[in-house]
Amino acid sequence: MLELHCHTTYSDGTLTPTQLVERAVGAGVRALAITDHDTVSGWDEAIAAAAPYPLEIVPGLELSTVHNGCSLHILGFYPDRQRLDSPLRDARAGRFRRATQMVEKLAELGYPIELPEMQGGMAPGRPHIAAAMVKAGYVQTPQEAFDRWIGEGKSAYVHYEKFSIQEGIALLRNCGAIPVWAHPYLFRGGDIETVLAEMVEAGLMGVEVYHPTHTPFQVAHLKRLCAEYNLLITGGSDYHGPSSKGEERTTLNQLNLPLQLLEALKTAAS
C-alpha cells in the first residue's frame, strides 16, 4: 500500500501527477511519494488530485549526483520547498545543458533530433531524448536508443555535471529532507559497502532497500547494512508510467510495502 518512488511528466514519467494519482488509487496505494528528478513542481497537482481519495501524498524528489564518475541518485523526503528552490533551478539548468550536449552529439553522429518543449519546473532527461529518437524513426523503442547511443558509456552519453554525494546529502539535510540512497544495486561506481560507508559519513539517513531490480539476497543484505548503520528502510516501484505502446516496466504497488515504513520516515522528519 506504500509507494515511495514515482515519477511524473515533470521529469521522465509518462503520466501527469493527476493521472499518476488516479492510477495509484486504482492500484490500492494509500501513500504515494512524488519523487521527480531534480524538481518538486509536481507536488501541487498531485496533492490537489489526491484530495477526494484516501491517498496521502509524500513530498519528495530524486536528486542527481556523481560519485566515482558514475551517476548516483539520492531520494529526499519532506524537504523544505522554499530552501530547495534555488539549488533545484541550478540543477535543472544543468539537466538542460546535459540534454543539449547529448542532442549535439547525436547530430554529429547523423541523428538530428529536437527535444520536446519543456514547461516551467520540468526537468529534461534521457527518456525525453529516447522518445525523440523514436519519433524521428531512428529506433523502434526507447530502450534501443539507450542500448545503442545514450546509455552510460555509449557514444552520445554525457555525464551529469559534477555534484558530489557529499554536496547532495548536505543540500537535502540543510533543507530538512531525509536523504535516502536510491536503488543502490543499480550504481556502477563502487561496491555497496564502501559507498554506503562514505554516504553515512556524509549524513545519509536511509536506503531504498525494496526496488524491483533488487533480488531477495540483495534486499536481505541491504537490510543487514541498515541495521548495522541504524538507517531507515524505504522502497518503491520506481514507477515511470506506461510507454507509448502501453507497456509498463514496473507496476504500482507491486512490492506490497507496509505503511509502517512511512511512519518511521515521518518520525525522522519531525
Buried (B, 14 or more C-beta within 10 A) or exposed (E): BBBBBBBBBBBBBBBBBBBBBBBBBEBEBBBBBBBBBBBBBBBBBBBEBBEEBEBBBBBBBBBBBBBEEBBBBBBBBBBEBEBBEEBBEEBBEBBEEBBEBBBEBBEEEEBEBEBEEBEEBBBBBBBBBBBBBBEEEBBEBBBBBBEBBBBEEBEBBBEBBEBBBBBBBBBBBBBBBBBBBBBBBBBEEBEBEEBBBBBBEBBBBBBBBBBBEBEEEBBEBBBEBBEEBEBBBBBBBBBBBBBEEEEBEBEBBBBEBEEEBBEBBBEEBE
